């Protein structure tokens, strides 16, 4: 009887772990398929030019650089001809960086141009994999409502982070203006004000 109860207890634990595993994968599935994307609504769009405007939280764009936070805002025009699209837009997002000079944190709005030429397909054509493609192929949602440009948005913002990161209030200033205490003239002044008792040491010539 004791062994049977222990067996039942172990069985219940395995059932619980199994349910937990299924639940986690269920949540993960919906997080990836329904949240982590930057969607453009394309269902029912007629051929021609259309105004577009979209806002997506940074955390919903997979592998977005950690410097970015808040909302990615996109505004521009989308031109459609058949299943081919041309996007001409501007996007912006806040980025938190560290100043190379003072090591202070500062926030700056990064603005980028988003110019994409692509076509949409429910299922990518494997026969074209060996051909050179002049335009990107963007997969659309199964219901045909959205085209996901998250990968393109992420790449554009990734290369738009400045290599040299200087806080706006220090740009265009000399080092002596930012750190006057380390200015060459002020250092010489401090040396000249050395106590007279140490003056003879200045005359010592060390070869």
N, C-alpha and C positions, 0 to 999 in steps of 0.2 A: 504493500500500500504506500509506504514511504517513497519507494522508487517511482511508483506511478504518479504520485503528486509532484515529485521533482521533474519527471518527464513532462507533465502537463504545464508546469511553470516555464520550463525551457521552451516548450512549444509556443506558449503565449508570447514570450519574449521575441521569438523569431518572427511570429506573425506581426507583432508591433513594428519590428525593424523593417519588415517587408513593406508594410503600409507607409512607413516614414520615407523609405527609399522611393516608392511610387509617387508620393506627394511631392517630394523635392524635385523629382524629374518633371512632374506635371507643371509645377510652378516655373521651373527653368525653361520648359518648352514655350510657355506662354510669354515669358519675359523676353525670350529671344525673337520669337516670331511676331509678337504684337507690339512690343515696346521699343526694342533697340533698332530704330530706323528713322530715316528722314524722308517722309513721304511727300510726293507731289500728287495731287488729285488729278487724274487724267481721264476718268471714265466719262464718256459722252462728249468729250471735247471735239469740236469741229475743226477742220483744217483752218489754219490762220493763226493770228497772234492773240495771246491771252495774258492778262495781268495776273501775276501770282504774288502771294504774300504768305509766309509761313514762319512759325516760331516753334522751336523744339528745345527742350531741356538738354543740356550738355550730357548728363548722365544717361540719356537714352540713345546717344550715338556711340557705338562700340569702339573701344580703344582710342577715344579722344584724348589728346595730350592733357596731362594733369594740370597744366598751367591754366587751362580754360575752365570757366565756371559760369553758372547762370543760364542764360537763354541764348541760343543761336537764332538770329533773326535774318530772314531771307526775303528780299523783295526785288521783283524784276518782271521780265516778260518771257513767256514760253511760246515758241512757234512750233506748230505741228503741221506735218505733211505726211499723211498715211500713218505708218507706225514709227516715223522718224520725228525726232524732236530737237530743237535748239533752244538752250536756256541761256539767257543773258540777264544776269542778276548781280546784286551786291549783297553781301552777308557780313554780319558783324557779331562779335562776341567779346565778353570781358576776359582778360587774362591777368593773372597774378604772377609777378616776376620779382626777382631779386636784383637790385642795382649792382652792377659790376664795380662801381667806385666806392659806395658807402655801405653796401650790403643791406640796405634798407628794402623792405617789401614795398612794392608799388603796384597799382592797378592801372591798366591801360586798355582802351577799346581797340581791338584788332579788326580792321575793315579789309575785306578781300573782294575781288571780282570773281564771280562764278560764271564761266562761259563753258558750257558743255554741249556737245553734239552727240546724241545717242539714239538708239532705237530700242523698242521694248519687245520682249518675248516672254510668253508664259513659261516656255521651256527652251533653254539655250540650244541652238542647233549644233550638235557635235560635229557635223560634217564640215563646219566652218572653222573648226579649231586649228587646222593647219594653215588656213589662209591668213594673210595679213589684213588686219581690220583697221580701217581709218577712223571708225567711230566705235564708241563703247556700246556694249550690249547690257542693258539694265533689266534685271528681272522684275516683273510686276507681280503684285499680290494675286493669289488664286482667283479672287473675285473680279480681277481686272480693274480695280478702282484706283490703285496707287502704283507709282514708280518710286522705288527706293534709291535715293542718291546719297545715302549716309557715307558710303566709302569714299565717294568723290569729295564730299564736304570735309571729311576728316583729313584727307590728303592735302587739300588746299590750305586748310588752317594750319596743318603741321609745318608746311614749308614757309608759312607767313610769320612765324615767330621770329623776332629779331635775333641775330647772332650776337650783336653788341647790345646789352641791356642797360640803358642809362635812364634813371628816373627823369621825368619831364622837367622838374625844377632844376636839374643840374646840366641839362643839355646846352651846349654852346658856351659853357663856363670853363675857365682854366682851373687847373688843380689848386693853384694858390688861392682862388676865390672860394673854393669849396672847403679847403683846409688851410686857412690863413696862418694857423699855428705852426704849420710845416713849411711856410714860405722861406725861400733861401735868405732873403733880406732880414726877416725876423730872427732866423737862426744865427746869422752873423751878428746881429745886435745883441743877442743873448751871450754870445761868446765874448764880445767886447766888454760886456759888463761883469766879467769874471772878477772875483775878489783880488785886490792888488797883491795880497800875500802869495797868490799863485802866479803872478806875472812872470817871475824868473823862469818858470817852467816852459813858457812860450819860446824862450830863447834856446832851449835844448834842441839840438839837431840830431835826429835819430836816422842813421844810415842803415 
